[in-house]
């Protein structure tokens, strides 16, 4: 099971409708594999590593 979280804040019209978000994917950084039907890597693919991200957007 993969766990992630994201928090965001909307600054509203005072700051040009700015929205900032911070998130983490694969919080526990668990090593896992998925199976595939094709023959590349004998059907084993490593899962996504822990990822931190900052996201910003503005409406205009």
C-alpha distance matrix in Angstrom:
0.0 3.8 6.6 10.1 13.5 17.0 20.4 23.6 27.3 30.0 33.4 35.3 38.6 40.2 38.2 38.2 35.0 32.9 29.2 27.0 23.3 21.1 17.4 14.6 11.7 9.0 10.8 10.0 10.8 8.8 10.4 8.8 10.8 11.1 14.2 17.1 20.4 22.6 24.1 23.3 21.8 21.9 18.9 16.5 15.1 13.5 10.6 11.6 13.0 13.2 15.5 18.0 20.1 23.1 24.2 27.7 29.6 33.1 34.8 38.3
3.8 0.0 3.8 6.8 10.5 13.8 17.4 20.4 24.2 26.9 30.2 32.2 35.5 37.0 34.8 34.8 31.8 29.5 25.8 23.5 19.8 17.6 13.8 11.0 7.9 5.6 7.9 8.3 8.7 8.0 10.0 9.1 11.3 11.8 15.3 17.7 21.2 23.0 24.5 23.2 21.8 22.5 19.6 16.9 14.8 12.7 9.2 9.0 10.2 10.0 11.9 14.3 16.3 19.4 20.5 24.0 26.1 29.7 31.5 35.0
6.6 3.8 0.0 3.8 7.1 10.7 14.1 17.4 21.1 23.9 27.2 29.4 32.8 34.1 32.1 32.4 29.3 27.0 23.2 20.9 17.1 14.8 11.1 8.6 6.5 5.1 5.7 7.2 8.9 9.5 12.4 12.4 14.9 15.6 19.1 21.4 24.9 26.6 28.2 26.6 25.2 26.2 23.3 20.6 18.2 15.8 12.2 11.1 11.4 9.8 11.2 12.6 14.6 17.3 18.6 22.0 24.1 27.7 29.6 33.2
10.1 6.8 3.8 0.0 3.8 7.1 10.6 13.8 17.5 20.4 23.6 25.9 29.2 30.5 28.4 28.6 25.7 23.3 19.5 17.1 13.3 11.1 7.5 5.5 4.3 5.4 5.7 8.8 10.2 11.8 14.6 14.9 17.2 17.8 21.3 23.2 26.7 28.0 29.7 27.9 26.7 28.1 25.2 22.5 19.7 17.3 13.6 11.4 11.5 9.2 9.2 9.8 11.3 13.7 14.9 18.2 20.5 24.0 26.1 29.7
13.5 10.5 7.1 3.8 0.0 3.8 7.0 10.4 14.0 17.0 20.2 22.5 26.0 27.1 25.2 25.7 22.7 20.3 16.6 14.2 10.5 8.5 5.6 5.5 6.6 8.7 7.8 11.2 13.0 15.1 18.1 18.7 21.0 21.5 25.0 26.7 30.1 31.4 33.2 31.3 30.2 31.7 28.8 26.2 23.3 20.8 17.1 14.6 14.3 11.5 10.7 9.9 10.5 12.0 13.1 16.0 18.3 21.6 23.7 27.4
17.0 13.8 10.7 7.1 3.8 0.0 3.8 6.7 10.5 13.4 16.5 18.9 22.3 23.4 21.4 21.9 18.9 16.5 12.8 10.5 6.8 5.7 4.0 6.5 8.5 11.5 10.8 14.5 15.9 18.4 21.1 21.7 23.8 24.1 27.5 28.9 32.2 33.3 35.2 33.1 32.3 34.0 31.1 28.6 25.5 23.1 19.5 16.6 16.3 13.4 11.5 9.8 9.1 9.5 9.9 12.6 14.7 17.9 20.1 23.8
20.4 17.4 14.1 10.6 7.0 3.8 0.0 3.8 7.1 10.4 13.4 16.0 19.5 20.4 18.6 19.6 16.6 14.3 10.7 8.5 5.5 5.5 6.3 9.4 12.1 15.0 13.7 17.3 19.0 21.6 24.5 25.3 27.5 27.9 31.3 32.7 35.9 37.0 38.9 36.8 36.0 37.8 34.9 32.4 29.2 26.8 23.2 20.2 19.6 16.5 14.4 11.9 10.8 9.8 10.1 11.8 13.8 16.5 18.7 22.4
23.6 20.4 17.4 13.8 10.4 6.7 3.8 0.0 3.8 6.8 9.8 12.3 15.8 16.8 15.0 15.9 12.9 10.7 7.1 5.6 4.0 6.4 8.6 12.2 14.8 18.1 17.1 20.8 22.2 24.9 27.6 28.3 30.2 30.4 33.7 34.7 37.8 38.7 40.8 38.6 38.1 40.0 37.1 34.8 31.4 29.2 25.7 22.5 22.1 19.1 16.6 13.8 11.7 9.6 8.8 9.3 10.8 13.1 15.2 18.9
27.3 24.2 21.1 17.5 14.0 10.5 7.1 3.8 0.0 3.8 6.3 9.1 12.7 13.3 11.9 13.3 10.4 8.5 5.8 5.5 6.4 9.2 12.0 15.6 18.5 21.7 20.6 24.2 25.7 28.5 31.2 32.1 34.0 34.2 37.4 38.4 41.4 42.3 44.4 42.1 41.7 43.7 40.8 38.5 35.1 32.9 29.4 26.1 25.6 22.5 19.9 16.8 14.5 11.7 10.6 9.8 10.7 12.0 14.0 17.4
30.0 26.9 23.9 20.4 17.0 13.4 10.4 6.8 3.8 0.0 3.8 5.5 9.1 10.4 9.3 10.2 7.0 6.2 4.5 6.7 8.8 12.2 15.0 18.7 21.2 24.7 23.9 27.6 28.9 31.6 34.2 34.8 36.5 36.3 39.4 40.1 42.9 43.7 46.0 43.8 43.6 45.7 42.7 40.7 37.3 35.3 31.8 28.5 28.3 25.5 22.6 19.7 16.9 13.9 11.9 9.9 9.5 9.7 11.0 14.3
33.4 30.2 27.2 23.6 20.2 16.5 13.4 9.8 6.3 3.8 0.0 3.8 6.9 7.0 6.0 8.0 6.0 5.4 6.0 8.2 11.2 14.4 17.6 21.3 24.1 27.6 26.6 30.3 31.5 34.5 37.0 37.9 39.6 39.6 42.8 43.3 46.2 46.9 49.0 46.7 46.5 48.7 45.8 43.7 40.2 38.1 34.8 31.4 30.9 28.0 25.0 21.8 18.9 15.5 13.7 11.1 10.6 9.8 11.2 13.8
35.3 32.2 29.4 25.9 22.5 18.9 16.0 12.3 9.1 5.5 3.8 0.0 3.8 5.6 6.1 6.9 4.5 6.5 7.8 11.0 13.9 17.4 20.3 24.1 26.6 30.1 29.4 33.1 34.3 37.1 39.6 40.1 41.7 41.4 44.3 44.7 47.4 48.1 50.5 48.3 48.3 50.5 47.5 45.6 42.2 40.3 36.9 33.6 33.5 30.8 27.7 24.7 21.7 18.4 16.0 13.1 11.5 9.8 9.8 12.0
38.6 35.5 32.8 29.2 26.0 22.3 19.5 15.8 12.7 9.1 6.9 3.8 0.0 3.8 5.4 5.0 4.6 7.7 10.3 13.7 16.9 20.5 23.5 27.3 29.7 33.3 32.7 36.5 37.5 40.3 42.7 43.2 44.5 44.1 47.0 47.1 49.7 50.2 52.6 50.4 50.6 52.9 49.9 48.2 44.7 43.0 39.7 36.3 36.3 33.7 30.5 27.5 24.3 20.8 18.3 14.9 12.7 9.9 9.1 10.2
40.2 37.0 34.1 30.5 27.1 23.4 20.4 16.8 13.3 10.4 7.0 5.6 3.8 0.0 3.8 5.9 7.0 8.7 11.6 14.3 17.7 21.0 24.3 28.1 30.8 34.4 33.5 37.2 38.3 41.3 43.7 44.5 46.1 46.0 49.0 49.3 52.0 52.4 54.7 52.3 52.3 54.7 51.8 49.9 46.3 44.4 41.1 37.7 37.3 34.5 31.2 28.0 24.9 21.3 19.2 15.9 14.4 11.7 11.9 12.7
38.2 34.8 32.1 28.4 25.2 21.4 18.6 15.0 11.9 9.3 6.0 6.1 5.4 3.8 0.0 3.8 5.5 5.8 9.2 11.5 15.2 18.3 21.8 25.5 28.2 31.9 31.1 34.9 35.6 38.8 41.0 41.9 43.4 43.4 46.4 46.7 49.5 49.7 51.8 49.3 49.3 51.8 49.1 47.1 43.4 41.5 38.4 34.8 34.3 31.6 28.2 25.0 21.8 18.1 16.1 12.6 11.4 8.9 10.1 11.2
38.2 34.8 32.4 28.6 25.7 21.9 19.6 15.9 13.3 10.2 8.0 6.9 5.0 5.9 3.8 0.0 3.8 5.5 9.1 12.1 15.7 19.2 22.3 26.0 28.4 32.1 31.9 35.6 36.2 39.2 41.2 41.8 43.0 42.7 45.5 45.5 48.1 48.2 50.4 48.0 48.3 50.8 48.0 46.3 42.7 41.0 37.9 34.4 34.3 31.9 28.4 25.5 22.0 18.4 15.8 12.1 9.8 6.5 6.8 7.4
35.0 31.8 29.3 25.7 22.7 18.9 16.6 12.9 10.4 7.0 6.0 4.5 4.6 7.0 5.5 3.8 0.0 3.8 6.4 10.0 13.2 16.9 19.8 23.6 25.8 29.5 29.3 33.0 33.8 36.6 38.7 39.2 40.4 40.0 42.8 42.9 45.4 45.8 48.2 45.9 46.2 48.5 45.6 43.9 40.3 38.7 35.5 32.1 32.2 29.7 26.4 23.6 20.2 16.8 13.9 10.6 8.1 5.5 5.6 7.9
32.9 29.5 27.0 23.3 20.3 16.5 14.3 10.7 8.5 6.2 5.4 6.5 7.7 8.7 5.8 5.5 3.8 0.0 3.8 6.7 10.3 13.7 16.9 20.6 23.0 26.7 26.4 30.2 30.8 33.8 35.9 36.5 37.9 37.7 40.7 40.9 43.7 43.9 46.1 43.6 43.7 46.1 43.4 41.4 37.8 36.0 32.8 29.3 29.1 26.6 23.2 20.2 16.9 13.3 10.7 7.3 5.9 4.6 7.0 9.7
29.2 25.8 23.2 19.5 16.6 12.8 10.7 7.1 5.8 4.5 6.0 7.8 10.3 11.6 9.2 9.1 6.4 3.8 0.0 3.8 6.8 10.5 13.4 17.2 19.5 23.2 22.9 26.7 27.4 30.3 32.5 33.1 34.5 34.4 37.4 37.8 40.6 41.1 43.2 40.9 40.8 43.1 40.3 38.3 34.7 32.8 29.6 26.1 26.0 23.4 20.1 17.3 14.0 10.8 8.2 5.6 5.2 6.3 8.7 12.2
27.0 23.5 20.9 17.1 14.2 10.5 8.5 5.6 5.5 6.7 8.2 11.0 13.7 14.3 11.5 12.1 10.0 6.7 3.8 0.0 3.8 7.0 10.3 14.0 16.7 20.4 19.8 23.6 24.2 27.3 29.5 30.5 32.1 32.3 35.5 36.1 39.2 39.6 41.5 39.0 38.6 41.0 38.3 36.1 32.5 30.3 27.1 23.5 23.0 20.2 17.0 13.9 10.8 7.4 5.7 4.5 6.6 9.0 12.0 15.3
23.3 19.8 17.1 13.3 10.5 6.8 5.5 4.0 6.4 8.8 11.2 13.9 16.9 17.7 15.2 15.7 13.2 10.3 6.8 3.8 0.0 3.8 6.7 10.4 13.1 16.7 16.1 19.9 20.7 23.6 26.0 26.9 28.6 28.9 32.2 33.0 36.2 36.8 38.6 36.2 35.7 37.9 35.2 32.8 29.3 27.1 23.7 20.3 19.7 16.9 13.9 10.9 8.2 5.8 5.0 6.3 8.9 11.9 14.7 18.2
21.1 17.6 14.8 11.1 8.5 5.7 5.5 6.4 9.2 12.2 14.4 17.4 20.5 21.0 18.3 19.2 16.9 13.7 10.5 7.0 3.8 0.0 3.8 7.3 10.5 13.8 12.9 16.6 17.3 20.5 22.9 24.2 26.2 26.9 30.4 31.5 34.9 35.4 37.0 34.5 33.6 35.9 33.3 30.7 27.2 24.6 21.3 17.9 16.8 13.7 10.9 7.6 5.8 4.6 6.3 8.9 12.1 15.4 18.3 21.7
17.4 13.8 11.1 7.5 5.6 4.0 6.3 8.6 12.0 15.0 17.6 20.3 23.5 24.3 21.8 22.3 19.8 16.9 13.4 10.3 6.7 3.8 0.0 3.8 6.8 10.1 9.6 13.4 14.0 17.0 19.4 20.5 22.6 23.3 26.8 28.1 31.5 32.2 33.8 31.4 30.4 32.5 29.9 27.2 23.8 21.2 17.9 14.5 13.7 10.6 8.2 5.9 5.3 6.6 8.3 11.6 14.4 18.0 20.6 24.1
14.6 11.0 8.6 5.5 5.5 6.5 9.4 12.2 15.6 18.7 21.3 24.1 27.3 28.1 25.5 26.0 23.6 20.6 17.2 14.0 10.4 7.3 3.8 0.0 3.8 6.6 6.1 9.8 10.2 13.3 15.8 17.1 19.4 20.5 24.1 25.7 29.3 30.0 31.4 28.9 27.7 29.6 27.2 24.3 21.0 18.1 14.8 11.6 10.4 7.1 5.6 4.6 6.4 9.1 11.3 14.9 17.9 21.5 24.2 27.6
11.7 7.9 6.5 4.3 6.6 8.5 12.1 14.8 18.5 21.2 24.1 26.6 29.7 30.8 28.2 28.4 25.8 23.0 19.5 16.7 13.1 10.5 6.8 3.8 0.0 3.8 5.6 8.8 8.5 11.0 13.0 13.8 15.8 16.7 20.3 21.9 25.5 26.3 27.7 25.5 24.2 26.1 23.5 20.7 17.4 14.8 11.3 8.3 7.9 5.6 5.1 6.6 8.4 11.7 13.3 17.0 19.6 23.3 25.7 29.1
9.0 5.6 5.1 5.4 8.7 11.5 15.0 18.1 21.7 24.7 27.6 30.1 33.3 34.4 31.9 32.1 29.5 26.7 23.2 20.4 16.7 13.8 10.1 6.6 3.8 0.0 3.8 5.6 5.2 7.2 9.6 10.5 13.1 14.6 18.3 20.5 24.2 25.2 26.3 24.2 22.5 24.1 21.6 18.5 15.7 12.7 9.3 7.2 6.5 4.8 6.8 9.1 11.8 15.2 17.1 20.8 23.4 27.1 29.5 32.9
10.8 7.9 5.7 5.7 7.8 10.8 13.7 17.1 20.6 23.9 26.6 29.4 32.7 33.5 31.1 31.9 29.3 26.4 22.9 19.8 16.1 12.9 9.6 6.1 5.6 3.8 0.0 3.8 5.6 8.2 11.4 13.1 16.2 17.9 21.7 24.1 27.8 28.9 29.9 27.8 25.9 27.4 25.1 21.8 19.1 15.9 12.8 10.8 9.1 6.2 8.1 9.1 12.1 15.1 17.4 21.0 23.8 27.4 30.0 33.5
10.0 8.3 7.2 8.8 11.2 14.5 17.3 20.8 24.2 27.6 30.3 33.1 36.5 37.2 34.9 35.6 33.0 30.2 26.7 23.6 19.9 16.6 13.4 9.8 8.8 5.6 3.8 0.0 3.9 5.4 9.1 11.3 14.8 17.1 20.8 23.6 27.3 28.5 29.2 27.2 25.0 26.2 24.1 20.7 18.4 15.1 12.5 11.5 9.6 7.6 10.6 12.2 15.5 18.6 21.1 24.7 27.6 31.2 33.8 37.3
10.8 8.7 8.9 10.2 13.0 15.9 19.0 22.2 25.7 28.9 31.5 34.3 37.5 38.3 35.6 36.2 33.8 30.8 27.4 24.2 20.7 17.3 14.0 10.2 8.5 5.2 5.6 3.9 0.0 3.8 6.4 9.1 12.4 15.0 18.8 21.4 25.1 26.0 26.4 24.1 21.7 23.3 21.4 17.9 15.4 11.9 9.6 8.6 6.2 5.2 8.9 11.4 14.9 18.4 20.9 24.7 27.6 31.4 34.0 37.3
8.8 8.0 9.5 11.8 15.1 18.4 21.6 24.9 28.5 31.6 34.5 37.1 40.3 41.3 38.8 39.2 36.6 33.8 30.3 27.3 23.6 20.5 17.0 13.3 11.0 7.2 8.2 5.4 3.8 0.0 3.8 6.2 9.9 12.7 16.3 19.3 23.0 24.1 24.5 22.6 20.1 21.1 19.2 15.7 13.9 10.6 8.7 9.3 8.1 8.5 12.1 14.9 18.2 21.7 24.0 27.7 30.5 34.2 36.7 40.0
10.4 10.0 12.4 14.6 18.1 21.1 24.5 27.6 31.2 34.2 37.0 39.6 42.7 43.7 41.0 41.2 38.7 35.9 32.5 29.5 26.0 22.9 19.4 15.8 13.0 9.6 11.4 9.1 6.4 3.8 0.0 3.8 7.1 10.5 13.8 16.8 20.5 21.3 21.2 19.3 16.6 17.6 16.1 12.4 10.8 7.6 6.9 8.6 7.9 9.9 13.4 16.7 19.8 23.5 25.7 29.5 32.1 35.9 38.3 41.6
8.8 9.1 12.4 14.9 18.7 21.7 25.3 28.3 32.1 34.8 37.9 40.1 43.2 44.5 41.9 41.8 39.2 36.5 33.1 30.5 26.9 24.2 20.5 17.1 13.8 10.5 13.1 11.3 9.1 6.2 3.8 0.0 3.8 7.0 10.3 13.4 17.1 18.3 18.6 17.1 14.7 15.2 13.2 9.8 8.6 6.3 5.5 8.5 9.5 11.8 14.9 18.4 21.1 24.8 26.4 30.2 32.5 36.3 38.4 41.6
10.8 11.3 14.9 17.2 21.0 23.8 27.5 30.2 34.0 36.5 39.6 41.7 44.5 46.1 43.4 43.0 40.4 37.9 34.5 32.1 28.6 26.2 22.6 19.4 15.8 13.1 16.2 14.8 12.4 9.9 7.1 3.8 0.0 3.8 6.8 9.8 13.4 14.5 14.8 13.6 11.4 11.7 9.5 6.2 5.5 4.8 5.4 9.2 11.2 14.2 16.8 20.5 22.8 26.4 27.7 31.4 33.5 37.2 39.1 42.1
11.1 11.8 15.6 17.8 21.5 24.1 27.9 30.4 34.2 36.3 39.6 41.4 44.1 46.0 43.4 42.7 40.0 37.7 34.4 32.3 28.9 26.9 23.3 20.5 16.7 14.6 17.9 17.1 15.0 12.7 10.5 7.0 3.8 0.0 3.8 6.7 10.3 11.9 13.1 12.3 11.1 11.0 7.8 5.9 5.5 6.8 6.8 10.3 13.3 16.2 18.2 21.8 23.6 27.1 27.9 31.4 33.1 36.7 38.3 41.3
14.2 15.3 19.1 21.3 25.0 27.5 31.3 33.7 37.4 39.4 42.8 44.3 47.0 49.0 46.4 45.5 42.8 40.7 37.4 35.5 32.2 30.4 26.8 24.1 20.3 18.3 21.7 20.8 18.8 16.3 13.8 10.3 6.8 3.8 0.0 3.8 7.0 9.0 10.3 10.5 9.9 8.8 5.3 5.2 6.7 9.4 10.3 13.8 16.8 19.8 21.7 25.4 27.0 30.4 31.0 34.5 35.9 39.4 40.8 43.7
17.1 17.7 21.4 23.2 26.7 28.9 32.7 34.7 38.4 40.1 43.3 44.7 47.1 49.3 46.7 45.5 42.9 40.9 37.8 36.1 33.0 31.5 28.1 25.7 21.9 20.5 24.1 23.6 21.4 19.3 16.8 13.4 9.8 6.7 3.8 0.0 3.8 5.6 7.8 8.4 9.2 8.3 4.6 6.6 7.7 11.1 12.2 15.2 18.5 21.7 23.1 26.7 27.9 31.2 31.4 34.6 35.8 39.2 40.4 43.0
20.4 21.2 24.9 26.7 30.1 32.2 35.9 37.8 41.4 42.9 46.2 47.4 49.7 52.0 49.5 48.1 45.4 43.7 40.6 39.2 36.2 34.9 31.5 29.3 25.5 24.2 27.8 27.3 25.1 23.0 20.5 17.1 13.4 10.3 7.0 3.8 0.0 3.8 6.7 8.8 10.6 8.9 6.2 9.4 11.1 14.7 16.0 18.8 22.2 25.4 26.6 30.2 31.2 34.4 34.4 37.5 38.5 41.7 42.7 45.2
22.6 23.0 26.6 28.0 31.4 33.3 37.0 38.7 42.3 43.7 46.9 48.1 50.2 52.4 49.7 48.2 45.8 43.9 41.1 39.6 36.8 35.4 32.2 30.0 26.3 25.2 28.9 28.5 26.0 24.1 21.3 18.3 14.5 11.9 9.0 5.6 3.8 0.0 3.8 5.8 8.6 7.7 6.1 9.5 10.9 14.7 16.5 19.1 22.3 25.8 26.8 30.4 31.3 34.5 34.5 37.6 38.5 41.8 42.9 45.2
24.1 24.5 28.2 29.7 33.2 35.2 38.9 40.8 44.4 46.0 49.0 50.5 52.6 54.7 51.8 50.4 48.2 46.1 43.2 41.5 38.6 37.0 33.8 31.4 27.7 26.3 29.9 29.2 26.4 24.5 21.2 18.6 14.8 13.1 10.3 7.8 6.7 3.8 0.0 3.8 6.3 5.1 5.6 8.9 11.0 14.6 17.2 20.0 22.8 26.4 27.7 31.4 32.6 35.9 36.3 39.5 40.7 44.0 45.3 47.6
23.3 23.2 26.6 27.9 31.3 33.1 36.8 38.6 42.1 43.8 46.7 48.3 50.4 52.3 49.3 48.0 45.9 43.6 40.9 39.0 36.2 34.5 31.4 28.9 25.5 24.2 27.8 27.2 24.1 22.6 19.3 17.1 13.6 12.3 10.5 8.4 8.8 5.8 3.8 0.0 3.8 5.3 5.8 7.8 8.8 12.2 15.0 17.5 20.0 23.7 24.9 28.6 29.8 33.1 33.6 36.8 38.2 41.6 43.1 45.4
21.8 21.8 25.2 26.7 30.2 32.3 36.0 38.1 41.7 43.6 46.5 48.3 50.6 52.3 49.3 48.3 46.2 43.7 40.8 38.6 35.7 33.6 30.4 27.7 24.2 22.5 25.9 25.0 21.7 20.1 16.6 14.7 11.4 11.1 9.9 9.2 10.6 8.6 6.3 3.8 0.0 3.8 5.3 5.6 7.1 10.0 13.3 16.0 18.1 21.9 23.5 27.3 28.9 32.4 33.4 36.7 38.5 42.0 43.8 46.2
21.9 22.5 26.2 28.1 31.7 34.0 37.8 40.0 43.7 45.7 48.7 50.5 52.9 54.7 51.8 50.8 48.5 46.1 43.1 41.0 37.9 35.9 32.5 29.6 26.1 24.1 27.4 26.2 23.3 21.1 17.6 15.2 11.7 11.0 8.8 8.3 8.9 7.7 5.1 5.3 3.8 0.0 3.8 5.6 8.7 11.8 14.9 18.1 20.4 24.0 25.9 29.7 31.5 35.0 35.9 39.3 41.0 44.5 46.1 48.7
18.9 19.6 23.3 25.2 28.8 31.1 34.9 37.1 40.8 42.7 45.8 47.5 49.9 51.8 49.1 48.0 45.6 43.4 40.3 38.3 35.2 33.3 29.9 27.2 23.5 21.6 25.1 24.1 21.4 19.2 16.1 13.2 9.5 7.8 5.3 4.6 6.2 6.1 5.6 5.8 5.3 3.8 0.0 3.8 6.6 10.2 12.6 15.9 18.6 22.1 23.9 27.6 29.2 32.7 33.4 36.8 38.3 41.8 43.3 45.9
16.5 16.9 20.6 22.5 26.2 28.6 32.4 34.8 38.5 40.7 43.7 45.6 48.2 49.9 47.1 46.3 43.9 41.4 38.3 36.1 32.8 30.7 27.2 24.3 20.7 18.5 21.8 20.7 17.9 15.7 12.4 9.8 6.2 5.9 5.2 6.6 9.4 9.5 8.9 7.8 5.6 5.6 3.8 0.0 3.8 6.7 9.5 12.9 15.3 18.8 20.9 24.7 26.6 30.2 31.2 34.7 36.5 40.1 41.9 44.7
15.1 14.8 18.2 19.7 23.3 25.5 29.2 31.4 35.1 37.3 40.2 42.2 44.7 46.3 43.4 42.7 40.3 37.8 34.7 32.5 29.3 27.2 23.8 21.0 17.4 15.7 19.1 18.4 15.4 13.9 10.8 8.6 5.5 5.5 6.7 7.7 11.1 10.9 11.0 8.8 7.1 8.7 6.6 3.8 0.0 3.8 6.4 9.4 12.0 15.6 17.3 21.1 22.9 26.5 27.5 31.0 32.9 36.5 38.4 41.1
13.5 12.7 15.8 17.3 20.8 23.1 26.8 29.2 32.9 35.3 38.1 40.3 43.0 44.4 41.5 41.0 38.7 36.0 32.8 30.3 27.1 24.6 21.2 18.1 14.8 12.7 15.9 15.1 11.9 10.6 7.6 6.3 4.8 6.8 9.4 11.1 14.7 14.7 14.6 12.2 10.0 11.8 10.2 6.7 3.8 0.0 3.8 6.8 8.6 12.2 14.4 18.2 20.3 24.1 25.5 29.1 31.3 35.1 37.2 40.1
10.6 9.2 12.2 13.6 17.1 19.5 23.2 25.7 29.4 31.8 34.8 36.9 39.7 41.1 38.4 37.9 35.5 32.8 29.6 27.1 23.7 21.3 17.9 14.8 11.3 9.3 12.8 12.5 9.6 8.7 6.9 5.5 5.4 6.8 10.3 12.2 16.0 16.5 17.2 15.0 13.3 14.9 12.6 9.5 6.4 3.8 0.0 3.8 6.5 9.6 11.7 15.4 17.5 21.2 22.5 26.2 28.3 32.1 34.2 37.2
11.6 9.0 11.1 11.4 14.6 16.6 20.2 22.5 26.1 28.5 31.4 33.6 36.3 37.7 34.8 34.4 32.1 29.3 26.1 23.5 20.3 17.9 14.5 11.6 8.3 7.2 10.8 11.5 8.6 9.3 8.6 8.5 9.2 10.3 13.8 15.2 18.8 19.1 20.0 17.5 16.0 18.1 15.9 12.9 9.4 6.8 3.8 0.0 3.8 6.7 8.0 11.8 13.8 17.5 18.9 22.6 24.9 28.7 30.9 33.9
13.0 10.2 11.4 11.5 14.3 16.3 19.6 22.1 25.6 28.3 30.9 33.5 36.3 37.3 34.3 34.3 32.2 29.1 26.0 23.0 19.7 16.8 13.7 10.4 7.9 6.5 9.1 9.6 6.2 8.1 7.9 9.5 11.2 13.3 16.8 18.5 22.2 22.3 22.8 20.0 18.1 20.4 18.6 15.3 12.0 8.6 6.5 3.8 0.0 3.8 6.2 9.9 12.6 16.4 18.5 22.3 25.1 28.9 31.5 34.5
13.2 10.0 9.8 9.2 11.5 13.4 16.5 19.1 22.5 25.5 28.0 30.8 33.7 34.5 31.6 31.9 29.7 26.6 23.4 20.2 16.9 13.7 10.6 7.1 5.6 4.8 6.2 7.6 5.2 8.5 9.9 11.8 14.2 16.2 19.8 21.7 25.4 25.8 26.4 23.7 21.9 24.0 22.1 18.8 15.6 12.2 9.6 6.7 3.8 0.0 3.8 6.9 10.1 13.8 16.3 20.1 23.1 26.9 29.7 32.8
15.5 11.9 11.2 9.2 10.7 11.5 14.4 16.6 19.9 22.6 25.0 27.7 30.5 31.2 28.2 28.4 26.4 23.2 20.1 17.0 13.9 10.9 8.2 5.6 5.1 6.8 8.1 10.6 8.9 12.1 13.4 14.9 16.8 18.2 21.7 23.1 26.6 26.8 27.7 24.9 23.5 25.9 23.9 20.9 17.3 14.4 11.7 8.0 6.2 3.8 0.0 3.8 6.5 10.3 12.7 16.5 19.5 23.3 26.2 29.2
18.0 14.3 12.6 9.8 9.9 9.8 11.9 13.8 16.8 19.7 21.8 24.7 27.5 28.0 25.0 25.5 23.6 20.2 17.3 13.9 10.9 7.6 5.9 4.6 6.6 9.1 9.1 12.2 11.4 14.9 16.7 18.4 20.5 21.8 25.4 26.7 30.2 30.4 31.4 28.6 27.3 29.7 27.6 24.7 21.1 18.2 15.4 11.8 9.9 6.9 3.8 0.0 3.8 7.2 10.2 13.8 17.2 20.8 23.9 27.1
20.1 16.3 14.6 11.3 10.5 9.1 10.8 11.7 14.5 16.9 18.9 21.7 24.3 24.9 21.8 22.0 20.2 16.9 14.0 10.8 8.2 5.8 5.3 6.4 8.4 11.8 12.1 15.5 14.9 18.2 19.8 21.1 22.8 23.6 27.0 27.9 31.2 31.3 32.6 29.8 28.9 31.5 29.2 26.6 22.9 20.3 17.5 13.8 12.6 10.1 6.5 3.8 0.0 3.8 6.5 10.1 13.5 17.1 20.3 23.3
23.1 19.4 17.3 13.7 12.0 9.5 9.8 9.6 11.7 13.9 15.5 18.4 20.8 21.3 18.1 18.4 16.8 13.3 10.8 7.4 5.8 4.6 6.6 9.1 11.7 15.2 15.1 18.6 18.4 21.7 23.5 24.8 26.4 27.1 30.4 31.2 34.4 34.5 35.9 33.1 32.4 35.0 32.7 30.2 26.5 24.1 21.2 17.5 16.4 13.8 10.3 7.2 3.8 0.0 3.8 6.9 10.5 14.0 17.3 20.3
24.2 20.5 18.6 14.9 13.1 9.9 10.1 8.8 10.6 11.9 13.7 16.0 18.3 19.2 16.1 15.8 13.9 10.7 8.2 5.7 5.0 6.3 8.3 11.3 13.3 17.1 17.4 21.1 20.9 24.0 25.7 26.4 27.7 27.9 31.0 31.4 34.4 34.5 36.3 33.6 33.4 35.9 33.4 31.2 27.5 25.5 22.5 18.9 18.5 16.3 12.7 10.2 6.5 3.8 0.0 3.8 7.0 10.7 13.8 16.9
27.7 24.0 22.0 18.2 16.0 12.6 11.8 9.3 9.8 9.9 11.1 13.1 14.9 15.9 12.6 12.1 10.6 7.3 5.6 4.5 6.3 8.9 11.6 14.9 17.0 20.8 21.0 24.7 24.7 27.7 29.5 30.2 31.4 31.4 34.5 34.6 37.5 37.6 39.5 36.8 36.7 39.3 36.8 34.7 31.0 29.1 26.2 22.6 22.3 20.1 16.5 13.8 10.1 6.9 3.8 0.0 3.8 7.1 10.5 13.5
29.6 26.1 24.1 20.5 18.3 14.7 13.8 10.8 10.7 9.5 10.6 11.5 12.7 14.4 11.4 9.8 8.1 5.9 5.2 6.6 8.9 12.1 14.4 17.9 19.6 23.4 23.8 27.6 27.6 30.5 32.1 32.5 33.5 33.1 35.9 35.8 38.5 38.5 40.7 38.2 38.5 41.0 38.3 36.5 32.9 31.3 28.3 24.9 25.1 23.1 19.5 17.2 13.5 10.5 7.0 3.8 0.0 3.8 6.9 9.9
33.1 29.7 27.7 24.0 21.6 17.9 16.5 13.1 12.0 9.7 9.8 9.8 9.9 11.7 8.9 6.5 5.5 4.6 6.3 9.0 11.9 15.4 18.0 21.5 23.3 27.1 27.4 31.2 31.4 34.2 35.9 36.3 37.2 36.7 39.4 39.2 41.7 41.8 44.0 41.6 42.0 44.5 41.8 40.1 36.5 35.1 32.1 28.7 28.9 26.9 23.3 20.8 17.1 14.0 10.7 7.1 3.8 0.0 3.8 6.5
34.8 31.5 29.6 26.1 23.7 20.1 18.7 15.2 14.0 11.0 11.2 9.8 9.1 11.9 10.1 6.8 5.6 7.0 8.7 12.0 14.7 18.3 20.6 24.2 25.7 29.5 30.0 33.8 34.0 36.7 38.3 38.4 39.1 38.3 40.8 40.4 42.7 42.9 45.3 43.1 43.8 46.1 43.3 41.9 38.4 37.2 34.2 30.9 31.5 29.7 26.2 23.9 20.3 17.3 13.8 10.5 6.9 3.8 0.0 3.8
38.3 35.0 33.2 29.7 27.4 23.8 22.4 18.9 17.4 14.3 13.8 12.0 10.2 12.7 11.2 7.4 7.9 9.7 12.2 15.3 18.2 21.7 24.1 27.6 29.1 32.9 33.5 37.3 37.3 40.0 41.6 41.6 42.1 41.3 43.7 43.0 45.2 45.2 47.6 45.4 46.2 48.7 45.9 44.7 41.1 40.1 37.2 33.9 34.5 32.8 29.2 27.1 23.3 20.3 16.9 13.5 9.9 6.5 3.8 0.0
